[in-house]
């Protein structure tokens, strides 16, 4: 399977399939609109499952995991991390846990919208000269001429013949010769003969097992040492991703390939464009140079150096190899220099090149050292401290505040390009379309008047948790001030961290006398304005806050919940999610999906669903009650007004696969002919039963108007 650089898919040399039916699926990370992976390096499956549920889902990550296959165990080397990269079979039994643990982890992560990507080692098996029995019970023997791996099974005929390797000792030693790089043993690792259908079938069988479990994609380790046509042959044998794990029908396995190309050998990244994304290791060096000398950030993406094009580049500041000086290592910034590292990752996530991944590491004293352990082989639990950081030897860079906030930024500005670039050698700034603005000061301070590209309004800096802000004028200009040596970074965007500029038409209507509260069962509508990315959905939870109505229980029977009956907005496929998630939803409450509430393609509701709508009659999301424009998410229900507080109720929005909960707000008087001030204050939106209520995600503005026929 492959896609030509022009975008047409070719299967077994037959006629091209359409771009829409194949290529877009092949290069889709299946990350539900999320733009950042975190590599949870050497974490146990049980810890990853817990991290998906308690942190990654809300923070907007997807996750890469260490190789799950059965591997050698090397006590004589003090159980190094790299033993995971010497497989003995394709059984899902590893240092991180059993197959049952792995399957449970994938399913739990999928259920909260966190997709999992596996580091797949299929170029080779163990190193030569090894024999023994692995944890999963598989024996192996690569001593002398033996190549016995009965757990697959592989035997000597399945490994690259010696006469195919042009080197004198059988190992890779000439990177100017493609046959040497791809047919010889990489550091004495037993090289699989990828031209054999038997080997291709075995590798495809392993990948299809991962697909069946619900894994969204793979990193192909050492892809540089595999012939591209062999990779393509394996991928052509793969099944679609399973719909019972929430993947849309026809979704393809996402592939990113480890190809270390420093423009110093025969193997080039563009040889692998047909089979997925490629790792761009030159980016690691470029961002390191740029943080040391801000002037070099202006030429960060250097196509003249052969760097991969953006829609094929898989980028990172560092990875598990080069932070140890291996695999293209050397001139990189790591967590050991936190100030520079935060700047490097922040800039990486702010700019628009490639698909991004960040590390979650552990501390080490030598480059072979395995993960924190309970003594020997048993990997230690990841300890989460009271302040959200990690202990027990785990670094957890992904939990650092700068990383979390920049993931939010990148997710929200997805689909926009860099513009208004400014760099004076000591500070740098640019906008992401009209959705975001980023600035960074090398020495910790800057004060400049700059073009932000944003709509007029006030925007808070999410990096310092909104302790600082900028005021954008009608011309897009703003005074940008940074004064923070340790984290000299500013990131603002429409809809993040409570920012978002002056709202559009919903603030232009002057509130008149507030009509009296409705009684009985009344048709009620809620709109929440939020521009989202593909794969994201919006829900609300609400009712009455427990500070206003004491004695509420912790489930949907709570007296803080409000009865309603959901109403359909349409029957076209555009409303499939809304209609499915509406089934069984009978109360506005604070507790998420109700027992028996509908599940869409395996994805549970996060509360009461909203549907994306537009005021354009030609749009599939057209709704006559929407008189404002696109990106107004809507829900309609018949609500029991008698359960409100003097006719008022509260809601808070939740964005899946992105920002999660919107920030707390401070709503005052609502505009609109039915607006006014609620009878009490709240950190949530306050709406009125029996009316159309219009809110902005994460903002205090509100409009309330009567429902027209």
C-alpha positions, -999 to +999 in steps of 0.1 A: +000+000+000+013+035-008+005+070-019+025+088-045+038+122-037+010+136-058-015+118-035-028+088-055-028+054-038-014+024-056-021-011-045+000-039-060+008-018-091-029-017-101-048+015-110-047+043-084-076+046-060-091+080-053-074+104-029-105+107-008-110+070-003-074+061+006-047+086+009-064+109+033-072+079+055-036+067+053-021+100+066-048+107+092-033+102+127-067+090+139-061+113+169-096+127+169-083+162+160-056+162+186-023+174+173+002+161+198+014+126+210+033+120+242+057+091+243+052+074+276+086+058+275+088+025+294+056+030+313+036+000+324+002-006+307-016-002+340-001+032+345-008+043+310-045+033+313-047+054+345-029+083+329-053+083+299-083+086+323-069+111+348-048+134+326-042+127+289-079+129+279-084+163+295-051+177+284-056+168+247-029+142+241-027+110+222-001+084+233+029+064+220+039+034+240+071+012+241+073-020+221+046-044+234+062-076+220+079-104+239+116-096+242+150-107+255+157-103+292+192-092+300+202-093+337+239-093+327+233-058+313+212-047+343+180-049+323+186-020+299+158-002+281+170-014+247+161-051+255+126-041+244+141-035+210+152-071+206+120-091+201+117-129+203+081-132+192+051-110+184+032-121+215+019-090+235+039-099+266+066-074+277+082-056+305+052-033+306+027-061+312+007-090+298-016-090+268-046-087+291-030-056+306-023-042+271-058-048+258-073-032+289-051-002+285-060+004+248-097+000+255-097+023+285-077+049+266-099+047+235-130+051+257-118+085+268-106+096+234-069+090+238-056+070+208-026+046+213+004+042+189+028+013+193+066+014+187+069-016+164+102-035+160+099-055+128+132-049+110+149-076+131+147-100+160+173-103+188+210-097+185+233-125+174+247-148+200+216-149+223+195-178+235+170-183+263+133-182+273+114-149+275+087-140+300+059-151+276+073-186+274+089-183+239+124-197+234+149-182+211+184-190+197+206-168+176+239-184+186+262-191+156+242-198+125+210-206+145+180-183+138+153-200+158+123-180+170+095-206+174+071-180+190+065-165+155+078-189+141+109-178+122+139-199+113+171-193+094+155-191+059+135-160+071+165-139+076+184-119+050+209-142+032+245-134+038+252-129+001+227-100+000+249-080+024+279-063+008+298-056+040+328-077+051+315-086+085+278-088+077+270-056+097+259-022+085+290-001+080+285+020+048+256+045+048+264+055+012+252+021+000+215+013+003+221-024+001+245-022+030+221-002+051+191-024+043+205-060+038+231-061+066+227-066+103+222-033+122+246-035+152+245-074+149+206-075+151+193-105+131+179-089+100+145-102+087+143-109+050+114-086+041+111-097+005+096-130+016+059-133+016+061-154+047+079-126+066+055-100+052+025-121+063+040-126+098+045-089+103+011-080+089-004-106+113+012-088+142-001-054+130-036-068+124-036-081+159-028-046+171-056-032+149-081-057+163-072-046+198-079-010+189-044+005+184-045+035+161-011+033+145+026+025+148+061+039+147+082+015+126+115+013+144+146+012+121+125+017+090+156+032+073+170-003+074+140-018+056+133-015+018+103+008+013+086-017-010+087-043+018+070-019+041+044-011+014+038-049+009+031-053+046+007-023+048-012-036+018-022-066+040-037-046+068-073-044+079-092-012+085-094+001+121-123-014+141-155+007+144-163-009+178-134+011+192-148+043+179-129+046+146-150+058+116-156+032+090-127+029+065-100+043+089-065+032+081-036+024+104-015+055+109+022+049+103+053+070+111+086+056+102+120+060+119+143+073+091+174+091+104+183+113+075+209+140+082+215+145+045+248+125+049+239+091+033+221+073+006+188+069+023+164+099+021+132+105+039+112+111+007+117+074-002+092+066+026+065+092+018+044+065+001+040+046+033+033+073+059+050+100+079+087+100+085+107+111+115+125+143+109+156+142+131+171+173+116+144+192+134+159+182+167+192+199+158+175+229+142+154+237+172+184+233+195+204+257+175+175+281+173+170+282+211+207+289+215+205+316+188+170+330+182+181+344+149+183+309+135+146+303+143+138+323+111+152+294+091+140+265+113+125+245+084+153+241+058+141+223+027+175+230+012+189+205+038+165+179+026+140+182+055+107+164+050+077+183+037+053+194+064+025+169+056+049+140+060+072+152+088+069+137+122+088+160+146+100+162+181+125+182+202+141+150+215+133+113+216+143+082+237+174+076+215+189+110+209+185+122+245+209+093+253+233+102+224+220+073+203+202+073+169+209+107+155+217+120+189+241+147+200+231+183+195+197+181+212+179+198+241+165+176+268+146+178+301+180+181+318+180+218+308+144+227+318+145+264+308+157+258+272+136+227+269+104+245+277+112+271+251+121+244+225+089+224+230+068+256+232+081+268+199+077+234+184+040+232+194+034+268+184+047+267+148+028+249+120+053+223+106+047+186+109+029+164+133+043+167+169+053+144+197+068+152+231+087+130+255+077+117+289+110+104+302+127+090+333+159+101+349+191+080+341+227+080+350+240+061+321+226+057+286+217+020+290+198+023+322+163+009+323+132+025+338+127+030+375+123-004+390+113-023+422+147-039+421+159-056+389+134-063+361+101-052+377+092-017+365+081+007+392+047+024+393+046+060+381+042+081+412+019+112+409+027+139+435+001+161+451+011+190+428+006+169+397+043+163+390+058+128+390+081+112+415+100+079+418+125+087+391+099+096+364+103+130+347+068+133+331+076+164+309+041+161+295+028+172+329+048+204+330+025+234+328+041+249+297+037+216+278+001+212+288-008+247+279+010+246+245-008+213+237-040+232+243-028+260+220-017+237+192-050+218+193-070+250+191-051+266+162-050+235+141-055+241+104-041+277+105-007+288+092+020+310+106+019+347+097+030+381+110+064+366+119+087+389+138+122+381+152+148+406+164+173+380+176+164+382+212+126+377+210+103+360+185+066+363+178+040+352+152+003+345+147-015+314+138-041+327+113-066+347+132-069+321+160-037+324+180-006+344+188+027+333+203+057+352+216+089+342+234+118+361+249+153+346+251+165+367+281+131+365+299+117+399+290+103+418+260+081+449+254+070+453+218+040+465+199+032+437+174+007+426+149-012+396+164-036+388+136-064+384+162-098+400+164-101+429+187-104+421+224-087+410+256-067+377+256-050+361+285-017+343+285-024+307+291+012+299+300+010+319+333-026+308+339-039+341+328-019+362+352-010+384+322-030+394+291-029+415+260-054+440+246-058+437+208-070+467+189-093+468+159-061+468+137-048+436+153-020+454+171-011+448+208+015+457+233+033+424+241+050+423+275+069+393+289+087+394+322+094+358+333+129+344+331+121+308+338+092+306+314+095+335+290+066+325+268+032+340+258+005+320+241-030+334+235-058+321+213-094+325+205-113+302+229-085+291+251-078+299+288-108+322+290-095+344+262-113+350+229-116+386+221-146+407+218-175+385+208-194+390+176-231+398+173-241+383+206-230+414+225-247+441+204-282+438+216-291+460+246-310+442+273-345+454+280-368+446+309-364+410+320-396+390+313-410+370+342-398+334+346-415+306+327-434+279+345-441+242+337-425+224+308-410+248+283-391+245+250-355+256+258-325+261+235-288+264+243-261+276+218-224+275+226-201+292+201-169+272+197-148+266+165-135+231+168-112+207+149-123+175+131-131+147+156-140+171+184-176+172+199-192+195+224-213+185+254-228+204+283-234+194+319-254+215+344-284+220+366-280+240+398-247+244+417-246+226+450-236+259+467-270+272+457-290+241+464-273+222+493-279+185+498-273+174+462-263+137+458-234+126+436-254+110+408-282+118+383-309+115+410-294+147+425-318+175+434-294+198+415-304+180+383-332+192+360-356+170+341-359+175+304-369+157+272-344+160+243-357+172+210-343+161+176-326+188+154-328+167+122-326+133+107-297+137+083-264+120+089-251+153+102-271+147+133-262+110+138-240+117+168-264+141+184-294+118+180-275+088+193-261+105+223-295+121+230-311+086+235-316+080+272-305+115+282-333+128+304-317+151+329-294+181+329-269+171+355-232+173+365-223+137+363-217+128+326-234+100+307-266+086+323-272+049+326-285+037+293-275+069+274-266+062+238-230+054+227-218+065+192-194+040+176-182+030+210-177+065+222-197+073+254-214+107+258-197+132+281-230+147+292-258+163+271-247+165+234-247+196+212-247+196+174-227+219+152-250+244+134-249+272+109-272+300+097-265+291+061-294+274+044-270+254+022-252+239+052-260+204+065-260+220+100-285+248+091-309+257+120-334+285+117-329+296+153-292+302+145-290+338+132-253+344+139-231+321+118-211+289+118-197+271+149-227+276+171-232+243+188-269+237+197-291+216+219-329+218+223-351+202+250-384+206+268-373+215+303-392+215+336-389+252+346-402+245+381-369+228+389-349+259+380-339+287+404-364+314+396-363+302+360-325+301+357-302+271+353-264+266+349-244+249+322-207+242+315-194+230+282-169+201+276-149+197+244-138+162+236-103+155+222-092+189+230-094+215+258-118+195+279-137+216+304-141+253+295-126+277+320-146+292+348-164+324+339-178+354+357-212+361+339-229+394+346-259+409+327-270+390+296-279+410+265-310+402+245-347+410+249-351+382+275-317+389+291-308+405+324-290+393+355-294+359+371-307+358+407-273+345+419-237+344+407-218+313+394-186+303+377-208+286+351-230+300+323-265+309+335-294+305+312-332+308+313-357+281+309-381+287+280-357+309+259-328+307+235-296+311+254-264+319+235-229+316+251-193+317+240-170+288+251-149+299+280-162+335+280-186+355+302-208+370+274-243+358+270-275+366+251-310+355+259-339+359+234-374+345+230-379+314+209-393+323+175-418+300+158 
